[in-house]
Amino acid sequence: MPGIQIDNDFNIHIASEEEYTEAKALRAHVFREVLKLNLSEEHDMDTAYTCNIVMIHANRVVGNLRIYDGYESILLGRIVVDPIFGGRGLGKKLVDYAVDYIKNNGKYKCFNHVNLWSRFETKVFYEKCGFYNKGETKDFGEIRTLWMYRDL
């Protein structure tokens, strides 16, 4: 699926290797420095089952998410937008692009929904993106999360 131009300033597409490196740095900055999350046990799933999507503005990565297709489901994860660009609906556009990518990519045809683990603080955001709370919770270290899904 080709990238999409949101407007004259933002573009969303599958990350190049260079963009992926920049995306990891953005995530580390936001999760560790801005949100003050202890991610000492965080690991990035650099596998053949991972697809990284980036949002570009002024030739730099300002948003990122990962699609991970496991054996039983597709997961979205590591969703982040640079706080400088917060409140503009860019996170939702990133999630919507990922869902459209999943729907239109033949390798995902056996899946009928997408899942994610949401921090309690971001539950409302994901509900606005069409996700529903499954009721299950899980702790990732000190981070308490909700299991959420969205039908495809």
Legacy VTK file of the C-alpha trace (Angstrom):
# vtk DataFile Version 3.0
C-alpha trace
ASCII
DATASET POLYDATA
POINTS 152 float
0.000 0.000 0.000
1.520 3.324 -0.965
1.959 6.078 1.568
-0.715 8.694 2.062
-0.297 12.426 2.130
-2.378 13.764 5.034
-1.887 17.333 3.932
1.038 19.304 2.543
3.007 18.713 5.748
2.552 15.064 6.823
3.025 11.707 5.067
2.445 8.181 6.410
4.154 5.112 4.924
6.108 1.917 5.680
9.420 2.839 7.319
12.767 2.568 5.579
15.665 1.238 7.689
16.853 4.786 8.362
13.345 5.918 9.350
12.962 2.881 11.602
16.124 3.853 13.490
14.760 7.369 13.911
11.374 5.967 15.014
13.008 3.914 17.793
14.726 7.060 19.063
11.405 8.955 19.035
9.711 6.166 20.993
12.516 6.071 23.558
12.284 9.842 23.982
8.499 9.903 24.410
8.111 6.780 26.537
11.104 7.338 28.814
11.596 11.100 28.969
8.133 12.549 28.356
5.886 9.875 29.885
8.506 8.783 32.459
7.792 5.098 31.873
10.330 2.611 33.172
11.031 0.585 30.078
14.088 -1.289 31.254
12.463 -4.504 30.049
11.223 -3.039 26.788
12.263 -4.865 23.685
11.571 -4.130 20.081
10.189 -6.964 18.029
12.596 -6.871 15.087
11.283 -9.957 13.372
10.031 -11.020 9.991
6.541 -10.599 11.452
6.930 -6.869 12.149
6.001 -3.916 9.956
6.837 -0.379 11.073
4.778 2.562 9.882
6.041 6.120 10.219
4.610 9.608 9.950
7.005 12.102 8.384
7.009 15.887 8.752
9.792 18.163 7.449
11.898 15.091 6.571
11.852 13.654 10.081
9.884 10.937 11.869
7.193 12.461 14.085
5.025 9.357 14.554
5.408 5.593 14.544
3.594 2.365 15.190
4.397 -1.295 14.749
2.218 -4.023 13.279
3.113 -7.436 14.632
1.406 -10.456 13.146
1.641 -13.293 15.587
0.202 -16.748 15.160
-3.229 -15.930 16.549
-3.707 -12.206 16.013
-2.372 -8.953 14.675
-1.103 -6.506 17.283
-0.503 -2.797 17.017
2.156 -1.506 19.333
4.687 1.175 20.151
2.267 3.834 18.958
3.720 7.294 19.411
3.420 10.832 18.046
5.924 13.530 18.929
4.228 15.606 21.675
4.965 18.783 19.699
2.269 17.603 17.272
-0.208 16.364 19.892
-3.895 17.212 19.730
-4.067 17.375 15.922
-5.589 13.952 15.333
-2.340 12.597 13.913
-2.278 9.532 16.184
-5.717 8.519 14.918
-4.564 8.993 11.317
-1.576 6.754 12.018
-3.803 4.040 13.520
-6.333 4.336 10.669
-3.535 3.987 8.102
-2.309 0.832 9.857
-5.819 -0.668 9.916
-6.299 0.128 6.207
-2.889 -1.386 5.471
-3.889 -4.572 7.306
-7.264 -4.754 5.510
-5.676 -4.324 2.078
-2.617 -6.533 2.509
-3.247 -10.124 1.422
-0.876 -11.601 3.988
-3.336 -10.566 6.726
-6.469 -11.964 5.017
-6.944 -14.695 7.644
-7.447 -12.127 10.419
-10.782 -10.463 11.194
-9.642 -8.106 13.944
-6.609 -6.267 15.269
-5.551 -6.074 18.934
-3.432 -3.878 21.155
-2.455 -3.422 24.775
-3.479 0.082 25.878
-2.266 1.912 28.931
-5.273 2.926 31.044
-4.454 6.574 30.273
-4.855 6.023 26.513
-8.030 3.915 26.570
-10.297 6.789 25.438
-7.971 7.560 22.514
-8.172 3.972 21.278
-11.931 3.920 21.711
-12.055 6.970 19.402
-10.005 4.882 16.951
-12.693 2.160 16.988
-11.194 -0.216 19.556
-13.178 -1.974 22.293
-11.997 -3.097 25.702
-11.948 -6.903 25.988
-11.903 -6.674 29.792
-8.530 -8.371 30.211
-5.674 -6.511 31.898
-1.959 -7.197 32.004
0.990 -5.602 33.726
4.150 -4.998 31.727
6.454 -4.181 34.603
4.906 -1.082 36.193
2.706 -0.393 33.154
-0.895 -1.596 33.613
-2.660 -2.226 30.317
-6.029 -3.185 28.838
-6.497 -5.705 26.019
-8.417 -3.980 23.204
-9.599 -5.043 19.746
-11.025 -3.573 16.560
-12.923 -5.532 13.956
-11.605 -5.408 10.445
LINES 1 153
152 0 1 2 3 4 5 6 7 8 9 10 11 12 13 14 15 16 17 18 19 20 21 22 23 24 25 26 27 28 29 30 31 32 33 34 35 36 37 38 39 40 41 42 43 44 45 46 47 48 49 50 51 52 53 54 55 56 57 58 59 60 61 62 63 64 65 66 67 68 69 70 71 72 73 74 75 76 77 78 79 80 81 82 83 84 85 86 87 88 89 90 91 92 93 94 95 96 97 98 99 100 101 102 103 104 105 106 107 108 109 110 111 112 113 114 115 116 117 118 119 120 121 122 123 124 125 126 127 128 129 130 131 132 133 134 135 136 137 138 139 140 141 142 143 144 145 146 147 148 149 150 151
